[in-house]
Amino acid sequence: MRAPVSDLPVILDGVSVQAGATTILDHLSLTLSAGAPTLVIGPNGAGKSTLLRVCMGLIAPTEGRVTWGGRADTDPARRAFVFQRPVMLRRTAAANIAYGLTHAGYPREKRAVRAAELLERVGLSGLAARSARRLSGGEQQRLALARALARDPDLLLLDEPTASLDPAATRSVEDIIDSAAKSGIKVVMASHDLGQVRRLAGDVVFMLRGTVCEHARAEDFLRNPTTREAAAFVRGDLVV
């Protein structure tokens, strides 16, 4: 059963992140609430990946405040993160998931059954005994999603998980993401693909130069962006 205390909503209030003299996030304010997936889009260097890492708690703001479910400095046990290039342990696919279950505090005697369920959920049942590092890129990304789902998260943060995948592998990953969202998990996903926005997003956060340029329902953003920069991005123009 899901824990009664949630990490949602995630609220960023005036958050800045600096690396030396470089400002990566610039007094950014944003609320991420339960519901359909939020896709974070924008040109390279806009701060998308850093925003996701702040939401996970991997990066502390230089200025500003982040709260999860109204609380600051919470244990990230109810959050999960999948990187664009996931790190696979030198173990089988099943053992990679078992590792995630161990760190989620799942009972030892139930891990094998739960790992098998998660492998089936992402379409990898037949590859349970294969070395995770010998899987294809798309298979590794599906395994990374299964490992993240082992945490039973409220919040699933995805950093361009399909960026290097072919269309068939992308569809498989998107199906898992869609299923996770429909199960009640809040998905926040960085993407460069407007087609992905159309297929998955409930709302869109358009970032530019470290701040939120526009936050709107996906259909409104695609049909009628309200800022010049967002309109240019939707047209496919270069935005810097």
N, C-alpha and C positions, 0 to 999 in steps of 0.2 A: 504493500500500500504506500501511496505517496505521503510524504511528511506533511503535516498541517501547516508548517511554516514555509513560506515561499520566498525565493530571491527576487520575485517580481513585485512591483515594477523596478526596473533599473533606472535610476535618475542621475544624470550627470549635470552638475550645476557649476557653470563657469570654469570648466576643466581646461587647463593648459598642460601641455607636455613639451618640455624643451630638452634637446640634446646638444649640450654646449651652447653655441650661439644660435642654433637652429630651432625655430618654433615648429613643432609637428602638429600639435593641436592648440588652437588659439581661442581661449575663453568660450569653449563649446558647451552648449546646454541642450539636453535631449532627454526625453522620457521614452523608455521602451516598455510597453505594457503587454500583458498576455493577449494572445490572438494569433492571427495569420502571420506568416513569415514577414520580417522586415528585411529588405535588401538594401545594402549600403553600396552606393555606386559613386563614381567620380573618376577623374583622370588619375594616372599614376602619380604618386606623391601627394595625393589629397589628404592622406591620413587615415584611410580606411582600416588598414591592419592595426595601426596603433589604437584606434577607437575600440576595436574588438578586444585587444589585449587589456585595455583599461576596464572594459566591461567584465572581463574574466577576473580581473585583479592581478594580472601578470605584470602590469606597469602601474606604478603609483603616480597620480597627477603631481606636476610641479606646483600647480595652483588649482583651487577649486575642490569640489567634493563629489564623491560617488557614494550612492546608497543602493542597497539591494533589499527590496521589501521593507524599506524604511529604516534599515540598519546599515551602519558603516562597519568596515573591517570584519565582515562575516566570513565564516568558513566556506570555501568555494566548493563544498561537496555537492551542491545542487546545480553546479555549472559544469559544462564540458566544452572543450575547444578542439577543433579539427583544423590542422594546418594544411596549406596548399600542398606541401610535400611531407606527408606524415612519416614519422620515424617508426619503423618496424623493429621490434625486438628480435634478437636471434633465437626465435622460438617458432613453434608451429602457429598456424592461424588460431587454433583453439586456445593455445597457451597465451597468446597475446590478449585474448578476451579474458581469460582467467586472471591475468595480471590486473586488468582493469577492475574485475570483480573483487579481487583481493583488496585493492586500494579503496574500493567503495564500501568495504566492510561487509561484503556478502558472505553468508555462512559457508564454510569450507565444504561441507557435505552436499551443498546445493550448487556449487560452482559449475560442475561438469554439465549438469542438465541445463542450467541457465546459459552457459556458453553455447551449447548446441542450439538452443532456442534463438539466440542472437545471430548465430551463423545462418540459420534458416531464414531469419528475418531479412538478411542482406543478400541472400542467394548464394551463400558460400558453403553450404552443408557438405558438398562433395570435396571440399579442399581443406577440411579441418586439420588433417595431419600434414599438410604441406608447409614447408618453411615459409613464413610470412614474407621474407625477403626475396622469394622466388616467384611471388605473385606478380601479375601484370599491374600497371599503374592504376587501372580502374578497380581491380580486385583489392589492391592495397587501400584505396580510398574507401571502398565499401567496408573493409575490415576496420579501418580507423573509425568509421561511423559506428560500427557495432561496438567497438571498444568504448567509444564515448557514451553510447546508449546504455552501457553496463552501469554507468553512474546514476541511471534513472534521473536525468537532470530536469530541472525546471527550464533551464536556459541552455540552448545549444548554439555555440558560436562557430561559424564556419568561414574560414579565410580563403575565398576563391577555390573551393574544393574541386571544381571541374575545369580549371584553367588549362591544364595540360592533357585533357582527355579527349578521345574521339567522340563522335556523336552517340554511338551506341553505349559507351561507358558513361557518358554524361547523362543519358536518359536513365540508366540504372541507378546512378547516384541521386538524381532528382526524384526518382520514385521513392527512394528511402527517405529523403528529406521531406517530401510531401506526406508520407505516412507518419513520420515523427511529428510533424506539425498537427496533423489531424488527431493524433493521440493526446494532444494538449501541451506538448513541449513548445516553448517559444523559441523559434529559430531566428537568429540574426546572422545574415550572410553577406559577406563582401563579394561583389561580382563586377565584372566589366561588361556583361552581356545583357543588352536590353531585351533580347528574346527570353532570357531567364527571368527577368522582371515580369514579363507578360505571363509566363508559365507558373511562377511560384509566389510572387509577392502579394501581400495584402497592402503594405505601404512601402514607400521608398524614402530613404535618406540620401539626398544628393550632397556630396561633400566637395568642397573646393578650398584649397589653401588652408587646410586644417580646421575648417569650421563647417557648420551645416548651412548650406546655401538654400536648401529647400527640403521640406518634409511634408509629404502628402500621400494620399491614397494612390496606389499604383496606377489605376485607370485615369485619375485626374492628372497625375504627373505626365503620363505618356501622351494624353490627349491635349493637355493645356498647361504646360509648365509656366510658372509665373515669373521666373527670372530669365534674363537674357542668357546667362551662362547655361542654365538647365535646358533652355530651348535649343541652344547650339549643340549641347551634348546629345540630346534626343535626335537631332538632325544628322548626327554623325560627324559634326565639325570638330576640329581640334580645340580643346579647351585647356588653357594653362593658367 
